[in-house]
Amino acid sequence: MWFKMIRKERGFKEEEFIRDFTSLPFSVIQATDDPEEKLEMFTTLISDCIERHAPLTRTKVTRPPAPWLHDEEIVGLQNQRNVLRHKAHSLKTPDAWQAFRDVRNRLKTTIK
């Protein structure tokens, strides 16, 4: 399953974010001499502030709608296929299955 992470923008209050961001204690970064640790502290401060004001949300990515599947001919063939499938399962005769397969194949060809 494919997921996309997005920032939630509804309810984002820019003034509160700016106020919170300007009050971040960047002075704690100067407490250490290790550049790796400084970078880690810097990114943690900023990402925590962003996460508080615009948290990531998980969104399922789906296929775009297929408008050609709403054609009257295709919808009619789909309905006919469904009826014949039900009939083939209930009757279990070779003729019923062949009728179902013929309509199914015609539907596939029409869609292509």
C-alpha positions in Angstrom: 0.0 0.0 0.0 1.4 3.4 -0.9 1.2 6.3 1.5 2.2 9.9 1.1 3.1 12.1 4.1 1.8 15.6 3.9 1.8 18.7 6.2 -1.6 19.4 7.6 -2.3 23.0 6.7 -5.8 23.5 8.1 -5.6 25.4 11.4 -2.0 26.6 10.8 -1.5 29.8 12.7 1.4 31.6 11.2 1.7 34.2 14.0 2.0 31.4 16.7 4.5 29.5 14.6 6.7 32.6 14.2 6.4 33.5 17.9 7.3 29.9 18.9 10.2 29.7 16.3 11.7 33.0 17.5 11.6 31.8 21.1 13.5 28.6 20.4 16.6 28.2 22.7 19.3 28.3 20.0 21.8 29.2 22.6 21.9 25.5 23.9 23.6 24.7 20.6 26.7 26.7 21.7 27.1 24.5 24.8 28.8 21.7 22.8 31.9 21.7 20.6 31.0 18.7 18.5 29.7 19.9 15.1 27.6 16.7 14.6 25.9 17.2 17.9 25.3 20.9 17.1 23.7 19.9 13.9 21.5 17.3 15.6 20.4 19.8 18.2 19.6 22.4 15.6 17.6 20.0 13.4 15.7 18.7 16.5 14.8 22.1 17.6 13.4 23.2 14.2 11.7 19.9 13.4 10.0 19.8 16.8 8.7 23.3 16.3 7.4 22.5 12.8 5.8 19.2 14.1 3.9 21.2 16.8 2.4 23.6 14.3 2.1 21.6 11.1 2.2 17.9 11.9 2.6 15.3 9.2 -0.4 13.3 8.4 -0.6 10.0 6.5 -2.7 10.0 3.3 -3.4 7.0 1.1 -2.5 7.6 -2.5 -5.1 6.3 -4.9 -5.5 6.0 -8.6 -7.0 9.0 -10.4 -10.6 8.5 -11.5 -11.2 6.8 -14.8 -13.9 8.8 -16.5 -14.0 6.4 -19.5 -15.5 3.7 -17.3 -18.7 5.7 -17.0 -19.6 5.2 -20.6 -23.1 3.8 -21.1 -21.8 0.9 -23.2 -19.2 -0.1 -20.6 -21.7 0.2 -17.7 -24.2 -1.9 -19.6 -21.6 -4.6 -20.3 -20.5 -4.6 -16.6 -24.1 -5.1 -15.4 -24.6 -7.9 -18.0 -21.3 -9.5 -17.0 -22.3 -9.4 -13.3 -25.7 -11.0 -14.0 -24.2 -13.7 -16.2 -21.5 -14.4 -13.5 -24.2 -15.0 -10.9 -26.2 -17.1 -13.3 -23.1 -19.2 -14.2 -22.3 -19.8 -10.6 -25.8 -20.9 -9.8 -26.5 -23.0 -12.9 -23.0 -24.4 -13.4 -23.6 -25.3 -17.0 -21.0 -24.9 -19.8 -23.4 -22.7 -21.8 -23.8 -20.3 -18.9 -20.1 -20.1 -18.3 -19.4 -19.5 -22.0 -22.0 -16.6 -22.1 -20.3 -15.1 -19.1 -16.8 -15.4 -20.7 -18.1 -13.9 -24.0 -19.5 -10.8 -22.3 -16.4 -10.5 -20.0 -14.1 -10.6 -23.0 -16.2 -8.1 -24.9 -16.1 -5.7 -21.9 -12.3 -6.0 -21.7 -12.0 -5.2 -25.4 -14.3 -2.3 -25.1 -12.3 -0.8 -22.2 -9.0 -1.2 -24.0 
